[in-house]
C-alpha cells in the first residue's frame, strides 16, 4: 500500500521522508529494545520516491523546529511511502492511522498533505463499494442522456410540514429529478425524521400519481451509529429511494456500516471537508479522500461546483469531478454531485470542463429563486444543459427560451 505526501520542511526531504516512514511503522524518536533488523525488515514502512519541488522562505504551518545552522529555506516535495499491508490489514480506520496518524504533528514538518493513495486489491474484498453509483442512480431517477438535476431544500431549517410538503409536491409536479435535505437538517426536535419522511413521501406519491414519475428524495439520516439502520429502514419502508449522510459526521466506518445493509443509493455529503483541505500544505487532497469514500460505499459524492460561492478553484473542482469516475479496484464509480451557487449559467462551463453529462447538478437558490418560481428554475437548468451539449451560446439559446433569459437576468450573464 502506498501513500503520496506533499511535504514541507526546514530539514532535507530525505531526512523527513525517513522520519515519516519510521513514525508510522516501527520507529519512534529514539531506538528502543525490540526494534531488531528482522522486525524492521518485515514491518517498516519504506521510502519509495522523493521528488523535490520549489523552496519557500517561510513555513506554511506554525510549530516546526529549526535545525542548527538553518539556511532560512523550507524544502517542498512529493514523498512516496509504502506500508506493509500486514501491519493493519484491509481496514479503512486502521489505514487512516497508518497514513495519517501523528504525522501532522511532527516538528520536523512545516507542512504536510496526503495527496494520493494506492490501495491493494484486498481492500475490494473487504469493502464492496457503491451498490448503485452512476448507473443505479440514473435507473432509479429515470434520467438518461443528461445530468440528474435537482435542488436542496431551502430554507435549510424552519419549514413546517405543510410548507415542506407543498414545496416537494410542486417540484415533483414540475418534473424535478432529485431533491436533498440540507446537511443542517436531519432529525431535529421541531420536525423529527419520522414526520419528515411521512410528509415528503406523501407529497412524492401524490405527484407520481399525476406525472407517472417518482421523484428521488435524499433524506438526511445522519446520526449516531446506532441510529443509522433504523433511519435507513424508515426511509425504505416508506418507499424512499435515497438516503444521505454527512460523511465526516458519521465517519468512514459509519459510512461502510450503512453500506453493509443499504437498499438505496447513499448520497455522500462532504460538509466540514474544508477544514481538512483548505490550507494547501495541510490535510488531504480530495483525490485521496474520495477513494476512501467510494470504498466505504458512497454512490453519490459532493465535489463543489465551478464558479461557486466557496474558495475552491475551478481546476480543483474539475480534478474532483474526474476523480470520482477514475477506475478504482474495479467498478467503484460514484456520481459526482456538483453544487454551490449553481444555476443554468454554470451548465456550459461544467460541460466544457468535463465533457460529460454523468453528473448530478444541484441548484438551491439557482432554481428555487428563479423569478418565475421553482418550476421555471428547474426548466432553466435543463435548457442550460441543452445549450451546453449542443454547443450553442447560452445567450443565443435564451433568445428562443424566455425562461432561460429570465434566469440570466436574475443570476448574471452566462
HUURUR-V905089 format. One record per residue. N is the residue number from 1. RES is the residue in three letters. PHI is phi in radians with two decimals (NA if undefined). OMEGA is omega in radians with two decimals (* if undefined). D_FIRST is the distance of its C-alpha to the first C-alpha in Angstrom with 2 decimals. Layout:
# HUURUR-V905089
n & res & phi & omega & d_first
N & RES & PHI & OMEGA & D_FIRST
N & RES & PHI & OMEGA & D_FIRST
This chain:
# HUURUR-V905089
n & res & phi & omega & d_first
1 & UNK & NA & -3.09 & 0.00
2 & UNK & -2.10 & 3.05 & 3.80
3 & UNK & -2.24 & 3.11 & 6.96
4 & UNK & -1.98 & -3.12 & 10.40
5 & UNK & -2.05 & 2.86 & 13.46
6 & UNK & -1.74 & -3.05 & 17.14
7 & UNK & -2.02 & 3.01 & 18.85
8 & UNK & -2.33 & -3.05 & 22.56
9 & UNK & -2.73 & 3.01 & 24.20
10 & UNK & -1.38 & 3.09 & 27.63
11 & UNK & -1.64 & 3.06 & 26.09
12 & UNK & -1.44 & 3.10 & 24.44
13 & UNK & -1.10 & -3.14 & 20.98
14 & UNK & -1.11 & -3.13 & 20.23
15 & UNK & -1.16 & -3.09 & 21.33
16 & UNK & -1.24 & 3.07 & 19.45
17 & UNK & -1.10 & 3.10 & 16.16
18 & UNK & -1.17 & 3.11 & 16.75
19 & UNK & -1.13 & 3.11 & 17.92
20 & UNK & -1.04 & -3.12 & 14.83
21 & UNK & -1.10 & -3.13 & 12.63
22 & UNK & -1.23 & -3.11 & 15.43
23 & UNK & -1.05 & -3.06 & 16.27
24 & UNK & -1.73 & 3.05 & 12.97
25 & UNK & -2.52 & -2.96 & 12.81
26 & UNK & -1.68 & -2.96 & 15.95
27 & UNK & -1.73 & 2.98 & 18.30
28 & UNK & -2.58 & -3.02 & 20.95
29 & UNK & -1.27 & 3.10 & 23.87
30 & UNK & -2.60 & 3.13 & 25.57
31 & UNK & -1.15 & -3.14 & 25.14
32 & UNK & -2.20 & 3.07 & 25.74
33 & UNK & -1.03 & 3.14 & 27.06
34 & UNK & 1.71 & 3.11 & 24.55
35 & UNK & -1.46 & -3.05 & 21.92
36 & UNK & -1.43 & 3.09 & 22.61
37 & UNK & -1.09 & 3.14 & 21.26
38 & UNK & -1.14 & 3.13 & 20.27
39 & UNK & -1.12 & -3.14 & 18.36
40 & UNK & -1.13 & 3.13 & 16.53
41 & UNK & -1.07 & -3.10 & 15.80
42 & UNK & -1.54 & -2.94 & 14.04
43 & UNK & -2.06 & -3.06 & 12.50
44 & UNK & -1.27 & 2.95 & 12.38
45 & UNK & -1.27 & -3.06 & 9.67
46 & UNK & -2.25 & 3.07 & 10.54
47 & UNK & -1.39 & -3.10 & 11.93
48 & UNK & -1.72 & -3.09 & 11.22
49 & UNK & -2.80 & 3.04 & 13.81
50 & UNK & -2.35 & 3.10 & 16.60
51 & UNK & -2.15 & -3.10 & 18.88
52 & UNK & -1.25 & 3.07 & 22.04
53 & UNK & -2.08 & -3.11 & 23.87
54 & UNK & -1.28 & 3.05 & 27.27
55 & UNK & -1.74 & 3.10 & 28.64
56 & UNK & -2.06 & -3.14 & 30.20
57 & UNK & -1.64 & -3.13 & 33.42
58 & UNK & -2.53 & -3.14 & 32.56
59 & UNK & -1.27 & 3.10 & 29.62
60 & UNK & -1.35 & -3.10 & 28.02
61 & UNK & -2.19 & 3.08 & 27.73
62 & UNK & -1.35 & 2.95 & 30.18
63 & UNK & 1.66 & 3.12 & 29.72
64 & UNK & -1.40 & 3.08 & 28.21
65 & UNK & -1.74 & -3.07 & 30.05
66 & UNK & -1.81 & 3.04 & 31.42
67 & UNK & -1.28 & 3.07 & 31.47
68 & UNK & -1.07 & 3.12 & 34.94
69 & UNK & 1.23 & -3.12 & 36.51
70 & UNK & -0.99 & -3.07 & 34.14
71 & UNK & -1.55 & 3.11 & 35.12
72 & UNK & 1.49 & -3.11 & 34.65
73 & UNK & -1.84 & 3.09 & 31.64
74 & UNK & -2.08 & -3.06 & 28.22
75 & UNK & -1.41 & 3.09 & 25.53
76 & UNK & -2.14 & 3.10 & 22.98
77 & UNK & -3.13 & 3.07 & 19.99
78 & UNK & -1.59 & 3.12 & 16.43
79 & UNK & -2.17 & 3.11 & 13.92
80 & UNK & -1.83 & -3.12 & 10.41
81 & UNK & -2.17 & 3.06 & 8.43
82 & UNK & -1.83 & -3.10 & 5.50
83 & UNK & -2.09 & 3.07 & 5.30
84 & UNK & -1.09 & -3.11 & 6.59
85 & UNK & -1.08 & -3.10 & 6.17
86 & UNK & -1.25 & 3.04 & 9.92
87 & UNK & -1.25 & -3.06 & 10.44
88 & UNK & -2.48 & 3.10 & 10.47
89 & UNK & 1.28 & -3.13 & 10.01
90 & UNK & -1.34 & -3.07 & 9.91
91 & UNK & -2.33 & -3.13 & 11.91
92 & UNK & -1.06 & 3.14 & 12.13
93 & UNK & -1.02 & -3.11 & 14.50
94 & UNK & -1.39 & 2.97 & 12.58
95 & UNK & -1.05 & 3.14 & 9.33
96 & UNK & -1.07 & 3.09 & 11.97
97 & UNK & -1.13 & -3.11 & 13.33
98 & UNK & -1.29 & -3.01 & 10.30
99 & UNK & -1.57 & 3.12 & 9.68
100 & UNK & -2.09 & 3.04 & 13.44
101 & UNK & 0.78 & -3.12 & 15.51
102 & UNK & -1.68 & -3.02 & 18.32
103 & UNK & -1.02 & -3.04 & 17.08
104 & UNK & -1.24 & -3.11 & 19.61
105 & UNK & -1.82 & -3.08 & 22.39
106 & UNK & -1.15 & -3.11 & 22.07
107 & UNK & -1.22 & 3.13 & 25.38
108 & UNK & -1.27 & -3.12 & 24.04
109 & UNK & -1.88 & 3.02 & 22.57
110 & UNK & -1.84 & 3.07 & 25.05
111 & UNK & -3.09 & 3.10 & 22.54
112 & UNK & -2.73 & 3.14 & 18.88
113 & UNK & -2.49 & 3.06 & 17.22
114 & UNK & -1.38 & -2.99 & 13.73
115 & UNK & -1.65 & -3.09 & 14.00
116 & UNK & -2.78 & 3.11 & 11.06
117 & UNK & -2.30 & 3.00 & 7.66
118 & UNK & -1.97 & -2.99 & 5.80
119 & UNK & -1.78 & 3.12 & 5.38
120 & UNK & -1.31 & -3.07 & 5.94
121 & UNK & -1.07 & -3.10 & 9.71
122 & UNK & -1.08 & 3.09 & 10.22
123 & UNK & -1.15 & 3.12 & 10.21
124 & UNK & -1.17 & 3.10 & 13.17
125 & UNK & -1.24 & -3.12 & 14.97
126 & UNK & -1.59 & -3.07 & 14.95
127 & UNK & -2.13 & -3.08 & 15.65
128 & UNK & -1.25 & 3.11 & 18.27
129 & UNK & 1.33 & -3.08 & 18.21
130 & UNK & -1.05 & 3.09 & 21.50
131 & UNK & -1.53 & -3.04 & 24.51
132 & UNK & -2.09 & 3.12 & 26.72
133 & UNK & 1.01 & -3.09 & 25.10
134 & UNK & -1.18 & -3.07 & 27.42
135 & UNK & -1.10 & -3.13 & 29.41
136 & UNK & -1.17 & 3.09 & 30.05
137 & UNK & -1.12 & 3.12 & 31.04
138 & UNK & -1.06 & -3.11 & 33.43
139 & UNK & -1.09 & -3.12 & 34.95
140 & UNK & -1.22 & 3.14 & 35.71
141 & UNK & -1.44 & -3.11 & 37.02
142 & UNK & 1.20 & -3.08 & 38.96
143 & UNK & -2.13 & 3.12 & 37.98
144 & UNK & -2.38 & 3.04 & 37.32
145 & UNK & 1.40 & 3.09 & 37.68
146 & UNK & -2.70 & 3.09 & 37.27
147 & UNK & -1.12 & 2.92 & 35.05
148 & UNK & -1.32 & -3.05 & 35.32
149 & UNK & -1.84 & -3.10 & 37.61
150 & UNK & -2.73 & -3.12 & 38.01
151 & UNK & -2.47 & 3.13 & 38.93
152 & UNK & -2.06 & 3.12 & 38.32
153 & UNK & -1.10 & 3.09 & 41.00
154 & UNK & -2.33 & -0.09 & 42.94
155 & UNK & -0.99 & -3.08 & 44.34
156 & UNK & -1.05 & -3.06 & 41.10
157 & UNK & -2.26 & 2.94 & 43.11
158 & UNK & 1.98 & 3.13 & 46.69
159 & UNK & -1.16 & 3.06 & 47.65
160 & UNK & -1.39 & 3.06 & 49.88
161 & UNK & -0.95 & -3.13 & 49.37
162 & UNK & -1.13 & -3.13 & 52.22
163 & UNK & -1.18 & 3.13 & 50.77
164 & UNK & -1.15 & 3.14 & 47.28
165 & UNK & -1.03 & 3.13 & 48.79
166 & UNK & -1.15 & 3.13 & 50.96
167 & UNK & -1.05 & -3.11 & 48.16
168 & UNK & -1.11 & -3.13 & 45.94
169 & UNK & -1.08 & -3.12 & 48.96
170 & UNK & -1.10 & -3.14 & 50.06
171 & UNK & -1.21 & 3.10 & 46.64
172 & UNK & -1.14 & 3.08 & 46.22
173 & UNK & -1.09 & 3.14 & 49.68
174 & UNK & -1.26 & 3.14 & 48.71
175 & UNK & 1.70 & 3.13 & 46.01
176 & UNK & -0.92 & 3.14 & 42.97
177 & UNK & -1.42 & -2.86 & 39.73
178 & UNK & -2.68 & 2.97 & 37.74
179 & UNK & -2.33 & 3.07 & 38.36
180 & UNK & -2.19 & 2.93 & 36.01
181 & UNK & -1.11 & 2.96 & 36.82
182 & UNK & -1.25 & 3.13 & 36.19
183 & UNK & -1.10 & -3.13 & 33.41
184 & UNK & -1.36 & -3.00 & 36.24
185 & UNK & -2.15 & 3.13 & 37.95
186 & UNK & -2.05 & -3.07 & 36.49
187 & UNK & -2.41 & -3.04 & 38.87
188 & UNK & -1.31 & 3.14 & 41.42
189 & UNK & -1.01 & -3.08 & 44.54
190 & UNK & -1.31 & -3.10 & 46.89
191 & UNK & -2.67 & -3.02 & 45.40
192 & UNK & -1.02 & -3.09 & 43.34
193 & UNK & -0.97 & -3.11 & 40.71
194 & UNK & -1.03 & 3.11 & 42.93
195 & UNK & -1.24 & 3.13 & 45.77
196 & UNK & -1.12 & 3.13 & 43.57
197 & UNK & -1.06 & 3.13 & 42.22
198 & UNK & -1.06 & -3.12 & 45.81
199 & UNK & -1.10 & -3.09 & 47.12
200 & UNK & -1.17 & -3.06 & 44.56
201 & UNK & -1.19 & 3.04 & 44.57
202 & UNK & -1.08 & 3.11 & 48.37
203 & UNK & -1.16 & 3.13 & 48.35
204 & UNK & -1.08 & -3.10 & 45.74
205 & UNK & -1.21 & 3.11 & 47.71
206 & UNK & -1.10 & 3.12 & 51.04
207 & UNK & -1.18 & 3.14 & 49.79
208 & UNK & -1.11 & 3.08 & 48.31
209 & UNK & -1.11 & -3.14 & 51.76
210 & UNK & -1.52 & -3.00 & 53.09
211 & UNK & -1.63 & -3.04 & 50.42
212 & UNK & 1.33 & -3.08 & 49.03
213 & UNK & -2.40 & -3.06 & 45.50
214 & UNK & -1.74 & 3.10 & 43.28
215 & UNK & -1.12 & 3.02 & 41.48
216 & UNK & -1.60 & 3.14 & 37.85
217 & UNK & -2.09 & 3.12 & 37.70
218 & UNK & -1.63 & 3.12 & 34.50
219 & UNK & -1.41 & 3.11 & 35.56
220 & UNK & -1.33 & -3.12 & 33.77
221 & UNK & -1.84 & 3.13 & 32.97
222 & UNK & -0.93 & 3.13 & 30.91
223 & UNK & -3.10 & 3.07 & 31.77
224 & UNK & -1.14 & -3.06 & 30.78
225 & UNK & -0.94 & -3.08 & 28.52
226 & UNK & -1.28 & 3.09 & 31.62
227 & UNK & -1.72 & -2.96 & 33.27
228 & UNK & -1.07 & -3.09 & 30.74
229 & UNK & -1.18 & 3.13 & 31.87
230 & UNK & -1.09 & 3.13 & 35.54
231 & UNK & -1.15 & 3.10 & 35.21
232 & UNK & -1.06 & -3.09 & 33.35
233 & UNK & -1.11 & 3.08 & 35.92
234 & UNK & -1.06 & 3.14 & 38.73
235 & UNK & -1.11 & -3.09 & 37.65
236 & UNK & -1.14 & 3.14 & 37.19
237 & UNK & -1.06 & -3.11 & 40.44
238 & UNK & -1.57 & 3.11 & 42.25
239 & UNK & 1.65 & 3.12 & 41.13
240 & UNK & -1.22 & -3.07 & 38.47
241 & UNK & -2.13 & 3.11 & 35.80
242 & UNK & -2.86 & 3.01 & 33.10
243 & UNK & -2.17 & -3.12 & 31.71
244 & UNK & -2.21 & 2.98 & 30.12
245 & UNK & -2.35 & 2.97 & 28.05
246 & UNK & -1.45 & -2.94 & 27.16
247 & UNK & -1.08 & -3.11 & 23.42
248 & UNK & -1.29 & 3.06 & 23.37
249 & UNK & -1.42 & -3.11 & 26.40
250 & UNK & -1.58 & -3.13 & 25.15
251 & UNK & 1.44 & 3.12 & 21.49
252 & UNK & -1.11 & 3.09 & 18.47
253 & UNK & -1.16 & 3.08 & 19.29
254 & UNK & -1.14 & 3.09 & 22.83
255 & UNK & -1.09 & 3.13 & 21.93
256 & UNK & -1.11 & 3.09 & 20.01
257 & UNK & -1.11 & 3.10 & 23.08
258 & UNK & -1.04 & -3.13 & 25.42
259 & UNK & -1.15 & -3.10 & 23.62
260 & UNK & -1.18 & 3.14 & 24.05
261 & UNK & -2.28 & -3.04 & 27.80
262 & UNK & -1.10 & 3.12 & 28.45
263 & UNK & -1.99 & -3.14 & 31.04
264 & UNK & -2.39 & 3.14 & 31.13
265 & UNK & -1.03 & 3.08 & 28.80
266 & UNK & -1.82 & 3.10 & 26.99
267 & UNK & -1.56 & -3.06 & 27.80
268 & UNK & -1.61 & 3.11 & 25.11
269 & UNK & -1.66 & -3.07 & 26.79
270 & UNK & -1.84 & 3.10 & 24.89
271 & UNK & -0.95 & -3.00 & 27.83
272 & UNK & 1.46 & -3.09 & 27.00
273 & UNK & -1.05 & -3.10 & 24.17
274 & UNK & -0.99 & -3.11 & 26.21
275 & UNK & -1.22 & 3.12 & 25.91
276 & UNK & -1.70 & -2.96 & 22.14
277 & UNK & -2.39 & -2.97 & 22.38
278 & UNK & -1.17 & 3.08 & 25.93
279 & UNK & -1.32 & -3.01 & 25.73
280 & UNK & -1.12 & 3.12 & 24.12
281 & UNK & -1.99 & 3.13 & 22.62
282 & UNK & -2.69 & 2.98 & 21.45
283 & UNK & 1.54 & -3.00 & 19.24
284 & UNK & -2.24 & 2.86 & 17.08
285 & UNK & -1.56 & -3.11 & 17.38
286 & UNK & -1.06 & 3.10 & 18.14
287 & UNK & -0.92 & 3.12 & 15.81
288 & UNK & -1.35 & -3.03 & 12.85
289 & UNK & -1.14 & -3.08 & 15.04
290 & UNK & -1.15 & 3.07 & 16.50
291 & UNK & -1.09 & 3.13 & 13.35
292 & UNK & -1.21 & 3.10 & 13.35
293 & UNK & -1.11 & 3.13 & 17.12
294 & UNK & -1.20 & 3.07 & 17.06
295 & UNK & -0.96 & -3.07 & 14.76
296 & UNK & -1.33 & 2.96 & 17.24
297 & UNK & 2.06 & 3.12 & 20.13
298 & UNK & -1.23 & 3.11 & 21.82
299 & UNK & -1.46 & 3.14 & 24.16
300 & UNK & -2.29 & -2.98 & 25.64
301 & UNK & -2.42 & -3.11 & 24.06
302 & UNK & -1.17 & -3.11 & 26.05
303 & UNK & -2.32 & -2.96 & 25.48
304 & UNK & 1.19 & -3.09 & 28.80
305 & UNK & -2.44 & 3.09 & 31.38
306 & UNK & -1.20 & 3.12 & 32.86
307 & UNK & 0.92 & -3.02 & 35.70
308 & UNK & -1.55 & 3.13 & 35.05
309 & UNK & -1.50 & -3.09 & 36.44
310 & UNK & -1.69 & -3.03 & 33.20
311 & UNK & -1.25 & -2.89 & 32.03
312 & UNK & -1.15 & -3.13 & 29.19
313 & UNK & -1.29 & 3.08 & 29.92
314 & UNK & -1.06 & 3.14 & 30.39
315 & UNK & -1.12 & 3.12 & 27.74
316 & UNK & -1.17 & 3.11 & 25.14
317 & UNK & -1.08 & -3.14 & 26.43
318 & UNK & -1.09 & 3.09 & 26.27
319 & UNK & -1.06 & -3.13 & 22.61
320 & UNK & -1.17 & 3.12 & 22.02
321 & UNK & -1.05 & -3.10 & 24.19
322 & UNK & -1.18 & -3.12 & 22.48
323 & UNK & -1.07 & -3.07 & 18.96
324 & UNK & -1.13 & -3.13 & 20.09
325 & UNK & -1.96 & 3.05 & 20.99
326 & UNK & -1.27 & -3.09 & 18.26
327 & UNK & -0.91 & 3.13 & 16.77
328 & UNK & -2.58 & 3.06 & 13.73
329 & UNK & 0.84 & -3.13 & 12.97
330 & UNK & 1.82 & -2.99 & 16.71
331 & UNK & -1.80 & -3.13 & 19.45
332 & UNK & -1.40 & -3.07 & 17.93
333 & UNK & -1.82 & 3.11 & 20.59
334 & UNK & -1.99 & 3.10 & 22.26
335 & UNK & -1.37 & 3.09 & 25.67
336 & UNK & -1.17 & 3.14 & 25.75
337 & UNK & -1.87 & -3.10 & 28.50
338 & UNK & -1.62 & -3.11 & 30.49
339 & UNK & -2.69 & 3.14 & 32.76
340 & UNK & 1.68 & 3.10 & 34.53
341 & UNK & 0.98 & -3.13 & 37.98
342 & UNK & -1.65 & 3.05 & 37.89
343 & UNK & -2.77 & -3.07 & 41.05
344 & UNK & -0.96 & -3.09 & 42.42
345 & UNK & -1.24 & 3.09 & 42.31
346 & UNK & -1.56 & 3.12 & 38.53
347 & UNK & -1.11 & -3.13 & 38.15
348 & UNK & -1.03 & -3.14 & 39.05
349 & UNK & -1.15 & 3.14 & 36.61
350 & UNK & -1.15 & -3.13 & 33.77
351 & UNK & -1.19 & 3.13 & 34.66
352 & UNK & -1.08 & -3.09 & 35.20
353 & UNK & -1.34 & -3.04 & 31.80
354 & UNK & -1.80 & -3.07 & 29.83
355 & UNK & 1.15 & -3.05 & 32.16
356 & UNK & -2.48 & 3.00 & 31.39
357 & UNK & -1.84 & -3.14 & 33.16
358 & UNK & -1.45 & 3.07 & 30.10
359 & UNK & -2.40 & 2.91 & 30.08
360 & UNK & -1.79 & -3.06 & 31.76
361 & UNK & -1.96 & -3.07 & 34.15
362 & UNK & -1.89 & 3.07 & 35.56
363 & UNK & -2.40 & 3.08 & 38.57
364 & UNK & -1.47 & 3.09 & 40.24
365 & UNK & -1.05 & -3.12 & 43.16
366 & UNK & -1.18 & 2.99 & 42.78
367 & UNK & -1.96 & -2.98 & 44.12
368 & UNK & -1.17 & -3.09 & 45.93
369 & UNK & -1.72 & 3.09 & 47.93
370 & UNK & -0.99 & -3.08 & 49.17
371 & UNK & -0.95 & -3.12 & 52.94
372 & UNK & -1.77 & 3.07 & 53.85
373 & UNK & 1.77 & -3.08 & 51.57
374 & UNK & -1.04 & 3.12 & 48.20
375 & UNK & -1.05 & 3.09 & 49.28
376 & UNK & -1.16 & 3.11 & 50.00
377 & UNK & -1.08 & 3.09 & 46.76
378 & UNK & -1.12 & 3.14 & 44.81
379 & UNK & -1.08 & 3.14 & 47.00
380 & UNK & -1.13 & 3.10 & 46.45
381 & UNK & -1.12 & 3.10 & 42.66
382 & UNK & -1.07 & 3.13 & 43.18
383 & UNK & -1.14 & 3.09 & 45.60
384 & UNK & -1.04 & 3.12 & 43.21
385 & UNK & -1.28 & 3.07 & 40.63
386 & UNK & -1.05 & 3.12 & 43.40
387 & UNK & -1.07 & -3.10 & 44.44
388 & UNK & -1.09 & -3.08 & 40.92
389 & UNK & -1.16 & -3.14 & 40.21
390 & UNK & -1.45 & 3.12 & 43.69
391 & UNK & 1.28 & 3.14 & 43.37
392 & UNK & -1.74 & 3.10 & 46.46
393 & UNK & -0.94 & -3.06 & 46.71
394 & UNK & -1.02 & -3.12 & 46.68
395 & UNK & -1.11 & 3.12 & 50.10
396 & UNK & -1.23 & 3.14 & 51.58
397 & UNK & -1.13 & -3.11 & 50.23
398 & UNK & -1.22 & -3.14 & 51.63
399 & UNK & -1.08 & 3.13 & 55.13
400 & UNK & -1.86 & -3.14 & 55.39
401 & UNK & -2.39 & -3.06 & 53.28
402 & UNK & -1.00 & 3.14 & 54.88
403 & UNK & -1.09 & 3.10 & 52.20
404 & UNK & -1.17 & 3.12 & 49.64
405 & UNK & -1.09 & 3.11 & 52.14
406 & UNK & -1.13 & 3.09 & 52.61
407 & UNK & -1.16 & 3.11 & 48.87
408 & UNK & -1.08 & 3.12 & 48.99
409 & UNK & -1.08 & -3.10 & 52.00
410 & UNK & -1.40 & -2.94 & 50.27
411 & UNK & -1.81 & 3.14 & 46.78
412 & UNK & 2.20 & -3.12 & 47.32
413 & UNK & -1.35 & -3.12 & 47.49
414 & UNK & -1.44 & * & 44.85
